[in-house]
Amino acid sequence: MLDTPIGQIFEYAGFLSEPLVSSLLASHPNDLGSATFEPPVEWEDWWGWAGGGVEDTNEDPTSVPEDPWLLLLKYYDFCRWPDSGSNGAPELSPDYDVIPQSLKTVVRKASQLAVTREPGSTIFSSAGSSLPLDVALSRKPASTECILPGMSPKKAHEVITMSNFIAELLQSDASLSDITHIVDVGAGQAYLSRMLRDRLGSHVLALDYSEVQTQGAAKRDGAERKTKRKMGPGGPGGSSSGPPDGAHHAQMGQTRDRGEVDERRCGSLTYVTAKIDARTLCEATDDWIRRRDDGAVVGNRTRARSSVLNPAPVLFVALHACGSLTPDIFRAFTASLKAGTSAASWAPRAAVVVGCCYNMMRSEDFPLSRALRSNASQGISLNANHLQLAAQVPAQWTRTAETLRDARLALRKIVWRALINDLLINIGEDEERRGEAASKEGAKPGSDDRRSRRLGRLNDAAYADWETFAQRVRTKLGLREGSLVRADRRRERRIQVFHVLRCIVGPVIESLIMLDRAAWMQEELEGTGLEVGLINLFDQASGSGRNVALIIRPHHSP
């Protein structure tokens, strides 16, 4: 566990800036698919190795056990074990001797640098000790009663684990025990929101940018509550937690409580649709708190609480906050905390945020920490390739026969599409020329003349073998029979090795992004009495690749 992320951040930046690593991240598999591609000089010692050993036959190279890409992946698995002699650790195979030394060095460094992803483990704590909610959280058995209709097994694992974590967080310190207001940012179908309302009795604001998601969540909630009432004590019309049927607030609104006695126990849920950034998040939270606490109906009376004397403590949560939404949540948190006006209706007390979709980050959201931004010698910028690769989880690819099969299919899709990239470009250029000619003649191109350079999505069955793939492509693009002959198998193998190498570097990129955010928050919250932590909430083996939560909480004294 780290007690400061700064040193590790600089190690990551240095690794990603190494000539071989940076050259891998400067290109895309589609670039290698071009017949005119020339490899950088940094690739000389592995380019020949990656392409050798396959004749120009119809044998599928992805089915060969000792394919270079698979050998690299096995070596990566070997390097990830801290003790190669421990029980269950992969053995050091003599086959690894054929891997070029430059690639072995990259793979070994990448495996050692990436943060641990063991469920329940603390990656970083600004307090210098493990978070008090450590090991057992992710391993708690999930009751089937907790699983909401419509949740996939992956989503159920995430929602149940995160709600367990939040429950323990609120019980872990007296300064958190009075939190009854939770803002779920980017709530989507509001599975987590409903779990927090129903299991913790919290008042929850489910905030999402999509009206479709908001409407869908409210509809599901109403249907589920109606079913619970029919099945609950007293039959139809019996008691149930949460807001009344049809309680959907697409604009700023309130959910009325069912009664003074049940208010704390039952909680409430308000659905709001809004474009979310740091400013609108503060505004939506403020509006919700003021409407709830200054105009909530309690029995036959209207409660009027003095928010000036008693601002409501608020917990921010987010389960997979996309792209720049994660930094925006923390900007809202720190802005409200630092504002600290006497007229505030609420005050941020803690946060539990799991980020995702790094490819949707704004450029200004990396680097965030002053330490990284101010050190020009360690400066690094992340391009689109970095951000796409940050979501890769190569440690899970060989876990079972099924996961390896899925990895083979995913790799095949990338490689075969790269091999036809020249064709797609040529079609696009031809289309543009025809359009220009038709425009000069004052006519519009006919529908038979229009061809898209975008192939679009093909289902998994299209990749069963090359001829099936080629036939699907010919059909979609209107190509003649016999075109798209599978040639240059060496290039195919090189693209495989190239892409697997990039994916192995991916967890280091994600580690850099996460620790930069943690260091930024540590800087921003200095002197506030709040601590920052990174903890592995979910099990990546469940399919939850983005499994790390960034935590803000009052400093905990054991």
VENCORFEN-V529716 format. One record per pair of residues at least 12 apart in sequence whose C-alpha atoms are under 8 Angstrom apart, sorted by sequence separation. I is the first residue (numbers start at 1). GAP is how many residues later the second one is. If there is no record, write none. Layout:
BEGIN
I;GAP  I;GAP
END
This chain:
BEGIN
78;12  122;12  193;12  228;12  243;12  256;12  293;12  294;12  336;12  536;12  537;12  77;13  78;13  121;13  147;13  193;13  243;13  255;13  316;13  470;13  535;13  536;13  78;14  120;14  121;14  146;14  243;14  255;14  367;14  470;14  518;14  534;14  535;14  120;15  142;15  225;15  243;15  255;15  333;15  366;15  434;15  470;15  518;15  534;15  535;15  119;16  120;16  190;16  225;16  254;16  366;16  518;16  534;16  535;16  23;17  120;17  253;17  290;17  533;17  534;17  50;18  120;18  142;18  431;18  455;18  532;18  533;18  23;19  119;19  120;19  187;19  188;19  226;19  253;19  431;19  532;19  533;19  119;20  182;20  184;20  186;20  187;20  188;20  225;20  252;20  431;20  466;20  532;20  75;21  140;21  180;21  181;21  182;21  183;21  184;21  185;21  186;21  187;21  249;21  250;21  251;21  431;21  455;21  531;21  532;21  20;22  180;22  181;22  182;22  183;22  184;22  185;22  186;22  188;22  222;22  223;22  248;22  249;22  250;22  251;22  455;22  530;22  531;22  19;23  20;23  138;23  180;23  181;23  182;23  183;23  184;23  185;23  186;23  222;23  247;23  248;23  249;23  250;23  251;23  289;23  428;23  530;23  531;23  71;24  137;24  181;24  183;24  189;24  222;24  242;24  248;24  249;24  427;24  428;24  530;24  531;24  71;25  188;25  189;25  222;25  241;25  242;25  243;25  359;25  427;25  428;25  452;25  529;25  530;25  531;25  188;26  191;26  240;26  241;26  242;26  243;26  427;26  451;26  529;26  72;27  137;27  189;27  190;27  194;27  219;27  241;27  242;27  326;27  426;27  79;28  80;28  137;28  189;28  218;28  326;28  359;28  424;28  425;28  75;29  79;29  163;29  188;29  218;29  326;29  358;29  359;29  424;29  162;30  218;30  325;30  358;30  424;30  68;31  76;31  80;31  424;31  75;32  76;32  79;32  80;32  133;32  159;32  160;32  163;32  252;32  314;32  316;32  321;32  323;32  358;32  518;32  79;33  159;33  163;33  167;33  215;33  309;33  311;33  312;33  313;33  314;33  315;33  320;33  321;33  322;33  323;33  358;33  253;34  254;34  308;34  311;34  312;34  313;34  314;34  315;34  316;34  317;34  318;34  319;34  320;34  321;34  322;34  323;34  324;34  357;34  72;35  76;35  133;35  160;35  215;35  252;35  253;35  308;35  310;35  311;35  312;35  313;35  314;35  315;35  316;35  317;35  318;35  319;35  320;35  321;35  322;35  323;35  356;35  133;36  159;36  214;36  252;36  256;36  307;36  308;36  311;36  313;36  314;36  315;36  316;36  317;36  318;36  319;36  320;36  321;36  322;36  323;36  324;36  254;37  255;37  307;37  308;37  315;37  316;37  318;37  320;37  323;37  324;37  253;38  254;38  259;38  260;38  307;38  322;38  323;38  324;38  327;38  133;39  211;39  257;39  259;39  260;39  307;39  322;39  323;39  132;40  151;40  256;40  257;40  258;40  259;40  256;41  257;41  258;41  324;41  254;42  148;43  198;43  197;44  198;44  197;45  277;48  281;48  146;49  276;49  49;50  278;50  282;50  413;50  49;51  277;51  278;51  281;51  409;51  412;51  277;52  278;52  218;53  278;53  279;53  46;54  278;54  282;54  409;54  45;55  290;55  46;56  289;56  45;57  46;57  214;57  289;57  214;58  214;59  286;59  286;60  202;62  211;62  201;63  202;63  204;63  206;63  210;63  201;64  202;64  203;64  204;64  205;64  206;64  207;64  208;64  209;64  210;64  420;64  200;65  201;65  202;65  203;65  204;65  205;65  206;65  207;65  208;65  209;65  201;66  202;66  203;66  204;66  205;66  206;66  207;66  208;66  209;66  200;67  201;67  205;67  207;67  208;67  209;67  198;68  208;68  197;69  198;69  197;70  197;71  197;72  419;73  194;75  193;76  416;76  415;77  205;80  415;80  415;81  205;83  180;84  21;85  411;85  411;88  12;101  11;102  183;102  394;109  393;110  394;110  392;111  393;111  392;112  389;113  393;113  389;114  392;114  393;114  391;115  392;115  389;116  390;116  391;116  389;117  390;117  389;118  390;118  5;119  390;119  391;119  4;120  386;120  389;120  390;120  1;121  2;121  3;121  4;121  1;122  2;122  3;122  4;122  387;122  1;123  2;123  3;123  386;123  1;124  3;124  4;124  3;125  2;126  3;126  192;127  1;129  181;131  183;131  185;131  187;131  181;132  182;132  183;132  184;132  185;132  186;132  187;132  179;133  180;133  181;133  182;133  183;133  184;133  185;133  186;133  179;134  180;134  181;134  182;134  183;134  184;134  185;134  186;134  178;135  179;135  182;135  186;135  179;136  185;136  185;144  372;144  396;144  396;145  367;146  366;147  369;147  368;148  369;148  371;148  367;149  368;149  366;150  369;150  370;150  369;151  368;152  369;152  393;152  370;153  392;153  369;154  391;154  391;155  176;173  176;174  166;186  327;190  334;190  356;190  330;191  334;191  355;191  354;192  354;193  355;193  354;194  355;194  354;195  353;196  354;196  352;197  353;197  352;198  353;198  351;199  352;199  351;200  352;200  350;201  351;201  350;202  351;202  350;203  349;204  350;204  349;205  320;226  77;318  76;319  73;321  74;324  73;325  62;346  62;350  28;357  27;358  26;359  25;360  25;361  10;362  9;363  17;363  14;364  6;365  13;365  6;366  13;366  13;367  10;368  165;372  162;375  161;376  161;377  176;378  175;379  158;380  157;381  33;382  173;383  34;384  29;385  33;385  34;385  157;385  29;386  32;386  33;386  158;386  30;387  31;387  33;387  34;387  35;387  30;388  33;388  34;388  154;388  29;389  30;389  33;389  153;389  154;389  154;390  30;391  115;392  111;393  114;393  115;393  107;394  110;394  114;394  110;395  113;395  115;396  126;396  107;397  110;397  114;397  107;398  110;398  138;399  137;400  138;400  138;401  131;402  127;404  131;404  126;405  127;405  125;406  126;406  125;407  126;407  124;408  125;408  124;409  125;409  123;410  124;410  122;411  123;411  124;411  122;412  123;412  122;413  123;413  121;414  122;414  120;415  121;415  120;416  121;416  119;417  120;417  118;418  119;418  120;418  117;419  119;419  119;420  118;421  119;421  117;422  117;423  69;424  68;425  72;425  69;427  73;427  69;428  72;428  76;428  127;428  68;429  72;429  127;429  117;430  56;431  69;431  117;431  56;432  61;432  56;433  55;434  54;435  54;436  51;438  52;438  51;439  50;440  51;440  51;441  51;442  50;443  51;443  50;444  47;447  50;447  33;458  32;459  33;459  33;462  32;463  29;466  29;469  29;470  24;474  24;477  25;477  24;478  16;493  12;496  12;497  12;499  13;499  12;500  9;503  9;506  9;507  6;509  5;510  5;511  5;513  6;513  5;514  4;515
END
